[in-house]
Amino acid sequence: MRSTYTADILERAAIHKAETLETEYLLLDGVRRPSDIEHLKDLGGFILIYIDAPIETRYERVRSRAQNSGDDQKSYEEFLRDEQEEPGEQIPLLRSQADFVIINDTTKEELHQTLDTIIKSIA
């Protein structure tokens, strides 16, 4: 989509959605670049929560999902190579812009509890 439209297509779609929804919150997942949120910050009330996990944890989660879906599993080396070869990824740059950073190395339930706590603190 970025190559067909513009680099900020995700951000423009999110702004349009935020302006047309009758809801208090809009969750945007899949942010990969600072340009994805550059103008969202101007809307007011924008909060960036950066969620990360150790590479080993991410690999085990991918393996588990592949195993459950019947997909082929990548070796750890293939997974690392894919992570390093991902074009244009600027995810680490977003960490310094985040209002909150979560290290997601526990259970889904604990992640949800942490997110609930953050949301309650900003509500």
Biopython code that builds the backbone (N, CA, C, O; Angstrom):
import numpy as np
from Bio.PDB.StructureBuilder import StructureBuilder

atoms = [
    (1, "MET", "N", (0.820, -1.196, 0.000)),
    (1, "MET", "CA", (0.000, 0.000, 0.000)),
    (1, "MET", "C", (0.860, 1.253, 0.000)),
    (1, "MET", "O", (0.534, 2.250, -0.645)),
    (2, "ARG", "N", (1.971, 1.184, 0.739)),
    (2, "ARG", "CA", (2.828, 2.368, 0.816)),
    (2, "ARG", "C", (3.403, 2.725, -0.550)),
    (2, "ARG", "O", (3.508, 3.901, -0.901)),
    (3, "SER", "N", (3.779, 1.693, -1.325)),
    (3, "SER", "CA", (4.364, 1.972, -2.638)),
    (3, "SER", "C", (3.306, 2.428, -3.640)),
    (3, "SER", "O", (3.612, 3.201, -4.549)),
    (4, "THR", "N", (2.069, 1.963, -3.487)),
    (4, "THR", "CA", (0.996, 2.359, -4.394)),
    (4, "THR", "C", (0.471, 3.747, -4.067)),
    (4, "THR", "O", (0.175, 4.531, -4.969)),
    (5, "TYR", "N", (0.356, 4.053, -2.785)),
    (5, "TYR", "CA", (-0.196, 5.333, -2.362)),
    (5, "TYR", "C", (0.927, 6.233, -1.850)),
    (5, "TYR", "O", (1.715, 6.748, -2.643)),
    (6, "THR", "N", (1.006, 6.424, -0.545)),
    (6, "THR", "CA", (2.081, 7.236, 0.025)),
    (6, "THR", "C", (2.604, 6.536, 1.277)),
    (6, "THR", "O", (1.971, 5.612, 1.789)),
    (7, "ALA", "N", (3.747, 6.976, 1.758)),
    (7, "ALA", "CA", (4.350, 6.366, 2.944)),
    (7, "ALA", "C", (3.489, 6.542, 4.181)),
    (7, "ALA", "O", (3.581, 5.753, 5.121)),
    (8, "ASP", "N", (2.659, 7.566, 4.187)),
    (8, "ASP", "CA", (1.837, 7.833, 5.369)),
    (8, "ASP", "C", (0.391, 7.353, 5.216)),
    (8, "ASP", "O", (-0.500, 7.880, 5.882)),
    (9, "ILE", "N", (0.144, 6.371, 4.362)),
    (9, "ILE", "CA", (-1.221, 5.897, 4.103)),
    (9, "ILE", "C", (-1.884, 5.364, 5.375)),
    (9, "ILE", "O", (-3.072, 5.602, 5.593)),
    (10, "LEU", "N", (-1.144, 4.655, 6.204)),
    (10, "LEU", "CA", (-1.707, 4.127, 7.448)),
    (10, "LEU", "C", (-2.157, 5.277, 8.345)),
    (10, "LEU", "O", (-3.250, 5.244, 8.911)),
    (11, "GLU", "N", (-1.325, 6.266, 8.465)),
    (11, "GLU", "CA", (-1.647, 7.414, 9.309)),
    (11, "GLU", "C", (-2.866, 8.167, 8.779)),
    (11, "GLU", "O", (-3.746, 8.536, 9.556)),
    (12, "ARG", "N", (-2.929, 8.396, 7.482)),
    (12, "ARG", "CA", (-4.070, 9.113, 6.908)),
    (12, "ARG", "C", (-5.369, 8.338, 7.092)),
    (12, "ARG", "O", (-6.418, 8.924, 7.363)),
    (13, "ALA", "N", (-5.294, 7.020, 6.944)),
    (13, "ALA", "CA", (-6.486, 6.190, 7.159)),
    (13, "ALA", "C", (-6.920, 6.245, 8.626)),
    (13, "ALA", "O", (-8.115, 6.302, 8.917)),
    (14, "ALA", "N", (-5.966, 6.228, 9.540)),
    (14, "ALA", "CA", (-6.280, 6.298, 10.972)),
    (14, "ALA", "C", (-6.894, 7.646, 11.336)),
    (14, "ALA", "O", (-7.844, 7.700, 12.116)),
    (15, "ILE", "N", (-6.371, 8.716, 10.788)),
    (15, "ILE", "CA", (-6.931, 10.046, 11.060)),
    (15, "ILE", "C", (-8.364, 10.115, 10.548)),
    (15, "ILE", "O", (-9.248, 10.611, 11.246)),
    (16, "HIS", "N", (-8.597, 9.625, 9.344)),
    (16, "HIS", "CA", (-9.956, 9.616, 8.793)),
    (16, "HIS", "C", (-10.893, 8.813, 9.694)),
    (16, "HIS", "O", (-12.007, 9.248, 9.984)),
    (17, "LYS", "N", (-10.442, 7.659, 10.127)),
    (17, "LYS", "CA", (-11.252, 6.809, 11.002)),
    (17, "LYS", "C", (-11.533, 7.514, 12.325)),
    (17, "LYS", "O", (-12.665, 7.494, 12.809)),
    (18, "ALA", "N", (-10.516, 8.134, 12.910)),
    (18, "ALA", "CA", (-10.675, 8.838, 14.183)),
    (18, "ALA", "C", (-11.677, 9.985, 14.069)),
    (18, "ALA", "O", (-12.424, 10.259, 15.008)),
    (19, "GLU", "N", (-11.688, 10.643, 12.932)),
    (19, "GLU", "CA", (-12.594, 11.777, 12.732)),
    (19, "GLU", "C", (-14.046, 11.343, 12.473)),
    (19, "GLU", "O", (-14.976, 12.114, 12.711)),
    (20, "THR", "N", (-14.235, 10.126, 11.991)),
    (20, "THR", "CA", (-15.583, 9.694, 11.629)),
    (20, "THR", "C", (-16.231, 8.759, 12.643)),
    (20, "THR", "O", (-17.443, 8.551, 12.589)),
    (21, "LEU", "N", (-15.472, 8.200, 13.550)),
    (21, "LEU", "CA", (-16.032, 7.280, 14.548)),
    (21, "LEU", "C", (-16.651, 8.044, 15.705)),
    (21, "LEU", "O", (-16.191, 9.124, 16.077)),
    (22, "GLU", "N", (-17.673, 7.480, 16.252)),
    (22, "GLU", "CA", (-18.274, 8.051, 17.455)),
    (22, "GLU", "C", (-17.841, 7.209, 18.647)),
    (22, "GLU", "O", (-18.656, 6.580, 19.322)),
    (23, "THR", "N", (-16.557, 7.218, 18.882)),
    (23, "THR", "CA", (-15.995, 6.452, 19.988)),
    (23, "THR", "C", (-14.914, 7.282, 20.664)),
    (23, "THR", "O", (-14.353, 8.203, 20.070)),
    (24, "GLU", "N", (-14.640, 6.948, 21.886)),
    (24, "GLU", "CA", (-13.650, 7.709, 22.638)),
    (24, "GLU", "C", (-12.222, 7.287, 22.319)),
    (24, "GLU", "O", (-11.295, 8.092, 22.408)),
    (25, "TYR", "N", (-12.046, 6.005, 21.941)),
    (25, "TYR", "CA", (-10.707, 5.475, 21.706)),
    (25, "TYR", "C", (-10.617, 4.818, 20.341)),
    (25, "TYR", "O", (-11.588, 4.258, 19.832)),
    (26, "LEU", "N", (-9.436, 4.900, 19.763)),
    (26, "LEU", "CA", (-9.124, 4.208, 18.520)),
    (26, "LEU", "C", (-7.771, 3.539, 18.717)),
    (26, "LEU", "O", (-6.785, 4.202, 19.040)),
    (27, "LEU", "N", (-7.727, 2.242, 18.526)),
    (27, "LEU", "CA", (-6.490, 1.481, 18.670)),
    (27, "LEU", "C", (-5.908, 1.252, 17.291)),
    (27, "LEU", "O", (-6.588, 0.751, 16.396)),
    (28, "LEU", "N", (-4.662, 1.615, 17.123)),
    (28, "LEU", "CA", (-3.964, 1.439, 15.853)),
    (28, "LEU", "C", (-2.835, 0.451, 16.074)),
    (28, "LEU", "O", (-1.911, 0.711, 16.845)),
    (29, "ASP", "N", (-2.912, -0.670, 15.403)),
    (29, "ASP", "CA", (-1.918, -1.729, 15.523)),
    (29, "ASP", "C", (-1.094, -1.773, 14.234)),
    (29, "ASP", "O", (-1.564, -1.350, 13.178)),
    (30, "GLY", "N", (0.118, -2.279, 14.322)),
    (30, "GLY", "CA", (0.925, -2.430, 13.127)),
    (30, "GLY", "C", (1.741, -1.208, 12.766)),
    (30, "GLY", "O", (2.198, -1.089, 11.630)),
    (31, "VAL", "N", (1.934, -0.306, 13.697)),
    (31, "VAL", "CA", (2.757, 0.874, 13.456)),
    (31, "VAL", "C", (4.205, 0.416, 13.292)),
    (31, "VAL", "O", (4.745, -0.273, 14.158)),
    (32, "ARG", "N", (4.819, 0.794, 12.197)),
    (32, "ARG", "CA", (6.174, 0.333, 11.892)),
    (32, "ARG", "C", (7.192, 1.465, 11.722)),
    (32, "ARG", "O", (8.399, 1.242, 11.804)),
    (33, "ARG", "N", (6.697, 2.666, 11.489)),
    (33, "ARG", "CA", (7.575, 3.791, 11.186)),
    (33, "ARG", "C", (7.097, 5.046, 11.914)),
    (33, "ARG", "O", (5.904, 5.189, 12.184)),
    (34, "PRO", "N", (8.011, 5.946, 12.228)),
    (34, "PRO", "CA", (7.594, 7.220, 12.815)),
    (34, "PRO", "C", (6.600, 7.971, 11.924)),
    (34, "PRO", "O", (5.737, 8.686, 12.434)),
    (35, "SER", "N", (6.710, 7.817, 10.593)),
    (35, "SER", "CA", (5.779, 8.512, 9.691)),
    (35, "SER", "C", (4.346, 8.011, 9.854)),
    (35, "SER", "O", (3.405, 8.700, 9.458)),
    (36, "ASP", "N", (4.167, 6.815, 10.435)),
    (36, "ASP", "CA", (2.826, 6.277, 10.661)),
    (36, "ASP", "C", (2.057, 7.076, 11.708)),
    (36, "ASP", "O", (0.829, 7.008, 11.761)),
    (37, "ILE", "N", (2.765, 7.827, 12.533)),
    (37, "ILE", "CA", (2.103, 8.542, 13.633)),
    (37, "ILE", "C", (2.420, 10.026, 13.671)),
    (37, "ILE", "O", (1.979, 10.733, 14.577)),
    (38, "GLU", "N", (3.173, 10.500, 12.706)),
    (38, "GLU", "CA", (3.649, 11.888, 12.718)),
    (38, "GLU", "C", (2.532, 12.904, 12.958)),
    (38, "GLU", "O", (2.672, 13.779, 13.813)),
    (39, "HIS", "N", (1.439, 12.802, 12.226)),
    (39, "HIS", "CA", (0.354, 13.779, 12.351)),
    (39, "HIS", "C", (-0.700, 13.354, 13.362)),
    (39, "HIS", "O", (-1.503, 14.177, 13.801)),
    (40, "LEU", "N", (-0.707, 12.087, 13.733)),
    (40, "LEU", "CA", (-1.654, 11.633, 14.751)),
    (40, "LEU", "C", (-1.399, 12.348, 16.077)),
    (40, "LEU", "O", (-2.326, 12.623, 16.838)),
    (41, "LYS", "N", (-0.136, 12.642, 16.334)),
    (41, "LYS", "CA", (0.216, 13.343, 17.571)),
    (41, "LYS", "C", (-0.465, 14.702, 17.664)),
    (41, "LYS", "O", (-0.713, 15.196, 18.764)),
    (42, "ASP", "N", (-0.768, 15.312, 16.521)),
    (42, "ASP", "CA", (-1.394, 16.632, 16.488)),
    (42, "ASP", "C", (-2.885, 16.596, 16.824)),
    (42, "ASP", "O", (-3.490, 17.637, 17.081)),
    (43, "LEU", "N", (-3.478, 15.395, 16.821)),
    (43, "LEU", "CA", (-4.917, 15.289, 17.091)),
    (43, "LEU", "C", (-5.266, 15.574, 18.545)),
    (43, "LEU", "O", (-6.415, 15.895, 18.847)),
    (44, "GLY", "N", (-4.319, 15.467, 19.430)),
    (44, "GLY", "CA", (-4.583, 15.656, 20.851)),
    (44, "GLY", "C", (-5.061, 14.358, 21.465)),
    (44, "GLY", "O", (-5.882, 13.648, 20.885)),
    (45, "GLY", "N", (-4.550, 14.056, 22.622)),
    (45, "GLY", "CA", (-4.941, 12.828, 23.300)),
    (45, "GLY", "C", (-4.275, 11.590, 22.748)),
    (45, "GLY", "O", (-4.610, 10.477, 23.153)),
    (46, "PHE", "N", (-3.342, 11.758, 21.833)),
    (46, "PHE", "CA", (-2.658, 10.616, 21.243)),
    (46, "PHE", "C", (-1.676, 10.023, 22.244)),
    (46, "PHE", "O", (-0.872, 10.744, 22.835)),
    (47, "ILE", "N", (-1.742, 8.721, 22.431)),
    (47, "ILE", "CA", (-0.832, 8.002, 23.319)),
    (47, "ILE", "C", (-0.197, 6.868, 22.526)),
    (47, "ILE", "O", (-0.899, 6.091, 21.880)),
    (48, "LEU", "N", (1.113, 6.772, 22.573)),
    (48, "LEU", "CA", (1.820, 5.681, 21.916)),
    (48, "LEU", "C", (2.298, 4.695, 22.975)),
    (48, "LEU", "O", (3.073, 5.040, 23.867)),
    (49, "ILE", "N", (1.820, 3.464, 22.855)),
    (49, "ILE", "CA", (2.269, 2.380, 23.727)),
    (49, "ILE", "C", (3.124, 1.457, 22.876)),
    (49, "ILE", "O", (2.637, 0.843, 21.927)),
    (50, "TYR", "N", (4.374, 1.364, 23.215)),
    (50, "TYR", "CA", (5.329, 0.537, 22.481)),
    (50, "TYR", "C", (5.402, -0.819, 23.179)),
    (50, "TYR", "O", (5.764, -0.905, 24.353)),
    (51, "ILE", "N", (5.056, -1.869, 22.448)),
    (51, "ILE", "CA", (5.085, -3.216, 23.018)),
    (51, "ILE", "C", (6.166, -4.006, 22.311)),
    (51, "ILE", "O", (6.178, -4.110, 21.084)),
    (52, "ASP", "N", (7.070, -4.560, 23.094)),
    (52, "ASP", "CA", (8.195, -5.313, 22.553)),
    (52, "ASP", "C", (8.290, -6.637, 23.294)),
    (52, "ASP", "O", (7.719, -6.808, 24.371)),
    (53, "ALA", "N", (9.008, -7.553, 22.709)),
    (53, "ALA", "CA", (9.286, -8.839, 23.345)),
    (53, "ALA", "C", (10.669, -9.279, 22.913)),
    (53, "ALA", "O", (11.106, -8.956, 21.808)),
    (54, "PRO", "N", (11.362, -10.012, 23.767)),
    (54, "PRO", "CA", (12.668, -10.535, 23.365)),
    (54, "PRO", "C", (12.529, -11.390, 22.104)),
    (54, "PRO", "O", (11.509, -12.048, 21.897)),
    (55, "ILE", "N", (13.555, -11.373, 21.277)),
    (55, "ILE", "CA", (13.519, -12.092, 19.998)),
    (55, "ILE", "C", (13.217, -13.576, 20.195)),
    (55, "ILE", "O", (12.502, -14.176, 19.392)),
    (56, "GLU", "N", (13.755, -14.164, 21.252)),
    (56, "GLU", "CA", (13.512, -15.589, 21.501)),
    (56, "GLU", "C", (12.034, -15.841, 21.802)),
    (56, "GLU", "O", (11.467, -16.842, 21.363)),
    (57, "THR", "N", (11.422, -14.936, 22.545)),
    (57, "THR", "CA", (10.001, -15.057, 22.875)),
    (57, "THR", "C", (9.164, -14.917, 21.612)),
    (57, "THR", "O", (8.214, -15.674, 21.416)),
    (58, "ARG", "N", (9.503, -13.958, 20.751)),
    (58, "ARG", "CA", (8.766, -13.780, 19.502)),
    (58, "ARG", "C", (8.880, -15.025, 18.627)),
    (58, "ARG", "O", (7.902, -15.452, 18.013)),
    (59, "TYR", "N", (10.068, -15.599, 18.574)),
    (59, "TYR", "CA", (10.263, -16.809, 17.768)),
    (59, "TYR", "C", (9.407, -17.962, 18.298)),
    (59, "TYR", "O", (8.755, -18.658, 17.520)),
    (60, "GLU", "N", (9.408, -18.161, 19.594)),
    (60, "GLU", "CA", (8.608, -19.252, 20.181)),
    (60, "GLU", "C", (7.119, -19.037, 19.917)),
    (60, "GLU", "O", (6.394, -20.005, 19.685)),
    (61, "ARG", "N", (6.664, -17.827, 19.946)),
    (61, "ARG", "CA", (5.253, -17.526, 19.677)),
    (61, "ARG", "C", (4.903, -17.803, 18.214)),
    (61, "ARG", "O", (3.844, -18.355, 17.914)),
    (62, "VAL", "N", (5.797, -17.417, 17.314)),
    (62, "VAL", "CA", (5.581, -17.693, 15.889)),
    (62, "VAL", "C", (5.553, -19.201, 15.655)),
    (62, "VAL", "O", (4.702, -19.706, 14.923)),
    (63, "ARG", "N", (6.477, -19.907, 16.273)),
    (63, "ARG", "CA", (6.502, -21.372, 16.132)),
    (63, "ARG", "C", (5.215, -21.998, 16.641)),
    (63, "ARG", "O", (4.668, -22.904, 16.012)),
    (64, "SER", "N", (4.738, -21.524, 17.763)),
    (64, "SER", "CA", (3.510, -22.057, 18.348)),
    (64, "SER", "C", (2.316, -21.819, 17.418)),
    (64, "SER", "O", (1.489, -22.708, 17.216)),
    (65, "ARG", "N", (2.237, -20.610, 16.856)),
    (65, "ARG", "CA", (1.139, -20.306, 15.929)),
    (65, "ARG", "C", (1.241, -21.168, 14.678)),
    (65, "ARG", "O", (0.227, -21.667, 14.191)),
    (66, "ALA", "N", (2.445, -21.349, 14.151)),
    (66, "ALA", "CA", (2.633, -22.169, 12.954)),
    (66, "ALA", "C", (2.256, -23.613, 13.236)),
    (66, "ALA", "O", (1.619, -24.272, 12.414)),
    (67, "GLN", "N", (2.652, -24.095, 14.397)),
    (67, "GLN", "CA", (2.340, -25.472, 14.783)),
    (67, "GLN", "C", (0.828, -25.665, 14.882)),
    (67, "GLN", "O", (0.299, -26.688, 14.447)),
    (68, "ASN", "N", (0.148, -24.699, 15.446)),
    (68, "ASN", "CA", (-1.305, -24.790, 15.608)),
    (68, "ASN", "C", (-2.053, -24.649, 14.280)),
    (68, "ASN", "O", (-3.166, -25.156, 14.139)),
    (69, "SER", "N", (-1.447, -23.966, 13.312)),
    (69, "SER", "CA", (-2.121, -23.764, 12.026)),
    (69, "SER", "C", (-1.668, -24.767, 10.972)),
    (69, "SER", "O", (-2.243, -24.831, 9.886)),
    (70, "GLY", "N", (-0.640, -25.548, 11.289)),
    (70, "GLY", "CA", (-0.126, -26.514, 10.321)),
    (70, "GLY", "C", (0.858, -25.919, 9.338)),
    (70, "GLY", "O", (1.300, -26.611, 8.421)),
    (71, "ASP", "N", (1.216, -24.653, 9.501)),
    (71, "ASP", "CA", (2.194, -24.021, 8.614)),
    (71, "ASP", "C", (3.591, -24.579, 8.892)),
    (71, "ASP", "O", (3.883, -25.092, 9.972)),
    (72, "ASP", "N", (4.439, -24.455, 7.866)),
    (72, "ASP", "CA", (5.835, -24.843, 8.052)),
    (72, "ASP", "C", (6.482, -23.937, 9.078)),
    (72, "ASP", "O", (6.147, -22.757, 9.185)),
    (73, "GLN", "N", (7.403, -24.496, 9.825)),
    (73, "GLN", "CA", (8.097, -23.701, 10.834)),
    (73, "GLN", "C", (9.478, -23.309, 10.330)),
    (73, "GLN", "O", (10.191, -24.109, 9.725)),
    (74, "LYS", "N", (9.830, -22.071, 10.594)),
    (74, "LYS", "CA", (11.157, -21.584, 10.252)),
    (74, "LYS", "C", (12.120, -21.960, 11.357)),
    (74, "LYS", "O", (11.747, -22.088, 12.522)),
    (75, "SER", "N", (13.361, -22.130, 10.963)),
    (75, "SER", "CA", (14.394, -22.317, 11.981)),
    (75, "SER", "C", (14.639, -20.965, 12.645)),
    (75, "SER", "O", (14.236, -19.924, 12.126)),
    (76, "TYR", "N", (15.296, -20.995, 13.784)),
    (76, "TYR", "CA", (15.607, -19.758, 14.493)),
    (76, "TYR", "C", (16.469, -18.854, 13.610)),
    (76, "TYR", "O", (16.281, -17.637, 13.588)),
    (77, "GLU", "N", (17.417, -19.456, 12.883)),
    (77, "GLU", "CA", (18.301, -18.686, 12.004)),
    (77, "GLU", "C", (17.510, -18.009, 10.883)),
    (77, "GLU", "O", (17.783, -16.858, 10.543)),
    (78, "GLU", "N", (16.523, -18.725, 10.302)),
    (78, "GLU", "CA", (15.679, -18.141, 9.262)),
    (78, "GLU", "C", (14.842, -16.995, 9.831)),
    (78, "GLU", "O", (14.674, -15.957, 9.191)),
    (79, "PHE", "N", (14.330, -17.196, 11.022)),
    (79, "PHE", "CA", (13.537, -16.161, 11.683)),
    (79, "PHE", "C", (14.387, -14.912, 11.905)),
    (79, "PHE", "O", (13.937, -13.802, 11.620)),
    (80, "LEU", "N", (15.610, -15.081, 12.410)),
    (80, "LEU", "CA", (16.507, -13.937, 12.630)),
    (80, "LEU", "C", (16.811, -13.223, 11.318)),
    (80, "LEU", "O", (16.805, -11.994, 11.253)),
    (81, "ARG", "N", (17.076, -14.001, 10.279)),
    (81, "ARG", "CA", (17.381, -13.410, 8.974)),
    (81, "ARG", "C", (16.200, -12.588, 8.477)),
    (81, "ARG", "O", (16.374, -11.465, 8.003)),
    (82, "ASP", "N", (14.994, -13.151, 8.587)),
    (82, "ASP", "CA", (13.799, -12.427, 8.151)),
    (82, "ASP", "C", (13.604, -11.141, 8.946)),
    (82, "ASP", "O", (13.226, -10.111, 8.388)),
    (83, "GLU", "N", (13.859, -11.203, 10.238)),
    (83, "GLU", "CA", (13.732, -10.014, 11.097)),
    (83, "GLU", "C", (14.710, -8.921, 10.661)),
    (83, "GLU", "O", (14.366, -7.740, 10.642)),
    (84, "GLN", "N", (15.922, -9.324, 10.316)),
    (84, "GLN", "CA", (16.956, -8.356, 9.933)),
    (84, "GLN", "C", (16.770, -7.834, 8.519)),
    (84, "GLN", "O", (17.191, -6.720, 8.208)),
    (85, "GLU", "N", (16.138, -8.633, 7.655)),
    (85, "GLU", "CA", (15.973, -8.245, 6.257)),
    (85, "GLU", "C", (14.692, -7.484, 5.991)),
    (85, "GLU", "O", (14.483, -7.012, 4.874)),
    (86, "GLU", "N", (13.843, -7.352, 6.969)),
    (86, "GLU", "CA", (12.564, -6.654, 6.784)),
    (86, "GLU", "C", (12.854, -5.234, 6.298)),
    (86, "GLU", "O", (13.455, -4.444, 7.025)),
    (87, "PRO", "N", (12.429, -4.902, 5.070)),
    (87, "PRO", "CA", (12.783, -3.593, 4.503)),
    (87, "PRO", "C", (12.071, -2.432, 5.189)),
    (87, "PRO", "O", (10.877, -2.488, 5.486)),
    (88, "GLY", "N", (12.841, -1.389, 5.428)),
    (88, "GLY", "CA", (12.262, -0.150, 5.915)),
    (88, "GLY", "C", (11.735, -0.175, 7.338)),
    (88, "GLY", "O", (11.101, 0.788, 7.772)),
    (89, "GLU", "N", (11.975, -1.234, 8.065)),
    (89, "GLU", "CA", (11.443, -1.286, 9.428)),
    (89, "GLU", "C", (12.178, -0.284, 10.306)),
    (89, "GLU", "O", (13.407, -0.268, 10.363)),
    (90, "GLN", "N", (11.426, 0.527, 10.967)),
    (90, "GLN", "CA", (11.986, 1.549, 11.840)),
    (90, "GLN", "C", (11.354, 1.457, 13.222)),
    (90, "GLN", "O", (11.281, 2.443, 13.955)),
    (91, "ILE", "N", (10.905, 0.267, 13.561)),
    (91, "ILE", "CA", (10.194, 0.064, 14.820)),
    (91, "ILE", "C", (10.994, 0.554, 16.028)),
    (91, "ILE", "O", (10.430, 1.227, 16.890)),
    (92, "PRO", "N", (12.293, 0.239, 16.119)),
    (92, "PRO", "CA", (13.032, 0.715, 17.304)),
    (92, "PRO", "C", (13.024, 2.230, 17.483)),
    (92, "PRO", "O", (13.125, 2.715, 18.611)),
    (93, "LEU", "N", (12.907, 2.982, 16.395)),
    (93, "LEU", "CA", (12.848, 4.449, 16.499)),
    (93, "LEU", "C", (11.605, 4.909, 17.236)),
    (93, "LEU", "O", (11.602, 5.978, 17.846)),
    (94, "LEU", "N", (10.550, 4.112, 17.186)),
    (94, "LEU", "CA", (9.300, 4.480, 17.848)),
    (94, "LEU", "C", (9.406, 4.388, 19.367)),
    (94, "LEU", "O", (8.692, 5.085, 20.088)),
    (95, "ARG", "N", (10.289, 3.535, 19.843)),
    (95, "ARG", "CA", (10.419, 3.345, 21.294)),
    (95, "ARG", "C", (10.715, 4.659, 22.007)),
    (95, "ARG", "O", (10.154, 4.941, 23.066)),
    (96, "SER", "N", (11.599, 5.456, 21.420)),
    (96, "SER", "CA", (11.970, 6.732, 22.057)),
    (96, "SER", "C", (10.815, 7.738, 22.051)),
    (96, "SER", "O", (10.832, 8.700, 22.819)),
    (97, "GLN", "N", (9.816, 7.525, 21.193)),
    (97, "GLN", "CA", (8.669, 8.431, 21.120)),
    (97, "GLN", "C", (7.492, 7.955, 21.969)),
    (97, "GLN", "O", (6.488, 8.656, 22.099)),
    (98, "ALA", "N", (7.623, 6.767, 22.543)),
    (98, "ALA", "CA", (6.498, 6.150, 23.252)),
    (98, "ALA", "C", (6.219, 6.820, 24.592)),
    (98, "ALA", "O", (7.126, 7.278, 25.287)),
    (99, "ASP", "N", (4.942, 6.861, 24.925)),
    (99, "ASP", "CA", (4.512, 7.333, 26.239)),
    (99, "ASP", "C", (4.651, 6.219, 27.272)),
    (99, "ASP", "O", (4.897, 6.471, 28.452)),
    (100, "PHE", "N", (4.490, 4.992, 26.807)),
    (100, "PHE", "CA", (4.626, 3.807, 27.662)),
    (100, "PHE", "C", (5.351, 2.729, 26.875)),
    (100, "PHE", "O", (5.152, 2.591, 25.668)),
    (101, "VAL", "N", (6.196, 1.963, 27.564)),
    (101, "VAL", "CA", (6.888, 0.825, 26.961)),
    (101, "VAL", "C", (6.548, -0.413, 27.779)),
    (101, "VAL", "O", (6.675, -0.425, 29.004)),
    (102, "ILE", "N", (6.114, -1.453, 27.077)),
    (102, "ILE", "CA", (5.792, -2.719, 27.718)),
    (102, "ILE", "C", (6.695, -3.795, 27.134)),
    (102, "ILE", "O", (6.800, -3.934, 25.915)),
    (103, "ILE", "N", (7.337, -4.545, 27.998)),
    (103, "ILE", "CA", (8.093, -5.706, 27.563)),
    (103, "ILE", "C", (7.165, -6.907, 27.728)),
    (103, "ILE", "O", (6.875, -7.338, 28.844)),
    (104, "ASN", "N", (6.713, -7.429, 26.612)),
    (104, "ASN", "CA", (5.712, -8.484, 26.580)),
    (104, "ASN", "C", (6.397, -9.857, 26.602)),
    (104, "ASN", "O", (6.475, -10.548, 25.587)),
    (105, "ASP", "N", (6.885, -10.226, 27.774)),
    (105, "ASP", "CA", (7.590, -11.505, 27.894)),
    (105, "ASP", "C", (6.887, -12.461, 28.863)),
    (105, "ASP", "O", (7.482, -13.417, 29.359)),
    (106, "THR", "N", (5.602, -12.176, 29.119)),
    (106, "THR", "CA", (4.846, -13.046, 30.014)),
    (106, "THR", "C", (3.618, -13.569, 29.262)),
    (106, "THR", "O", (3.695, -13.840, 28.064)),
    (107, "THR", "N", (2.519, -13.707, 29.943)),
    (107, "THR", "CA", (1.310, -14.270, 29.340)),
    (107, "THR", "C", (0.440, -13.185, 28.708)),
    (107, "THR", "O", (0.619, -11.996, 28.971)),
    (108, "LYS", "N", (-0.506, -13.617, 27.869)),
    (108, "LYS", "CA", (-1.474, -12.680, 27.294)),
    (108, "LYS", "C", (-2.265, -11.980, 28.383)),
    (108, "LYS", "O", (-2.542, -10.783, 28.306)),
    (109, "GLU", "N", (-2.618, -12.747, 29.390)),
    (109, "GLU", "CA", (-3.408, -12.191, 30.486)),
    (109, "GLU", "C", (-2.657, -11.063, 31.187)),
    (109, "GLU", "O", (-3.241, -10.026, 31.505)),
    (110, "GLU", "N", (-1.368, -11.266, 31.426)),
    (110, "GLU", "CA", (-0.569, -10.216, 32.079)),
    (110, "GLU", "C", (-0.410, -8.999, 31.172)),
    (110, "GLU", "O", (-0.416, -7.864, 31.647)),
    (111, "LEU", "N", (-0.269, -9.231, 29.875)),
    (111, "LEU", "CA", (-0.205, -8.112, 28.927)),
    (111, "LEU", "C", (-1.505, -7.322, 28.985)),
    (111, "LEU", "O", (-1.486, -6.093, 29.047)),
    (112, "HIS", "N", (-2.632, -8.024, 28.965)),
    (112, "HIS", "CA", (-3.930, -7.342, 29.023)),
    (112, "HIS", "C", (-4.101, -6.570, 30.328)),
    (112, "HIS", "O", (-4.654, -5.470, 30.331)),
    (113, "GLN", "N", (-3.632, -7.136, 31.428)),
    (113, "GLN", "CA", (-3.710, -6.429, 32.716)),
    (113, "GLN", "C", (-2.880, -5.151, 32.686)),
    (113, "GLN", "O", (-3.316, -4.104, 33.165)),
    (114, "THR", "N", (-1.686, -5.247, 32.120)),
    (114, "THR", "CA", (-0.810, -4.070, 32.010)),
    (114, "THR", "C", (-1.473, -3.005, 31.144)),
    (114, "THR", "O", (-1.470, -1.827, 31.501)),
    (115, "LEU", "N", (-2.036, -3.404, 30.017)),
    (115, "LEU", "CA", (-2.724, -2.459, 29.131)),
    (115, "LEU", "C", (-3.934, -1.841, 29.842)),
    (115, "LEU", "O", (-4.169, -0.638, 29.725)),
    (116, "ASP", "N", (-4.691, -2.643, 30.566)),
    (116, "ASP", "CA", (-5.837, -2.110, 31.318)),
    (116, "ASP", "C", (-5.384, -1.056, 32.322)),
    (116, "ASP", "O", (-6.028, -0.018, 32.475)),
    (117, "THR", "N", (-4.285, -1.323, 32.996)),
    (117, "THR", "CA", (-3.756, -0.371, 33.974)),
    (117, "THR", "C", (-3.368, 0.939, 33.299)),
    (117, "THR", "O", (-3.668, 2.017, 33.812)),
    (118, "ILE", "N", (-2.709, 0.850, 32.159)),
    (118, "ILE", "CA", (-2.304, 2.052, 31.415)),
    (118, "ILE", "C", (-3.525, 2.827, 30.969)),
    (118, "ILE", "O", (-3.591, 4.044, 31.139)),
    (119, "ILE", "N", (-4.484, 2.131, 30.402)),
    (119, "ILE", "CA", (-5.687, 2.804, 29.883)),
    (119, "ILE", "C", (-6.437, 3.492, 31.012)),
    (119, "ILE", "O", (-6.914, 4.615, 30.845)),
    (120, "LYS", "N", (-6.547, 2.837, 32.153)),
    (120, "LYS", "CA", (-7.216, 3.449, 33.310)),
    (120, "LYS", "C", (-6.459, 4.683, 33.791)),
    (120, "LYS", "O", (-7.069, 5.654, 34.238)),
    (121, "SER", "N", (-5.130, 4.645, 33.700)),
    (121, "SER", "CA", (-4.334, 5.786, 34.171)),
    (121, "SER", "C", (-4.456, 7.002, 33.275)),
    (121, "SER", "O", (-4.259, 8.128, 33.730)),
    (122, "ILE", "N", (-4.777, 6.794, 32.015)),
    (122, "ILE", "CA", (-4.881, 7.928, 31.079)),
    (122, "ILE", "C", (-6.326, 8.341, 30.831)),
    (122, "ILE", "O", (-6.578, 9.398, 30.253)),
    (123, "ALA", "N", (-7.268, 7.522, 31.260)),
    (123, "ALA", "CA", (-8.695, 7.814, 30.992)),
    (123, "ALA", "C", (-9.178, 8.993, 31.803)),
    (123, "ALA", "O", (-10.344, 9.375, 31.704)),
]
sb = StructureBuilder()
sb.init_structure("model")
sb.init_model(0)
sb.init_chain("A")
sb.init_seg("    ")
for serial, (resi, resn, name, xyz) in enumerate(atoms, 1):
    if name == "N":
        sb.init_residue(resn, " ", resi, " ")
    sb.init_atom(name, np.array(xyz, "f"), 0.0, 1.0, " ", f" {name:<3s}", serial, name[0])
structure = sb.get_structure()
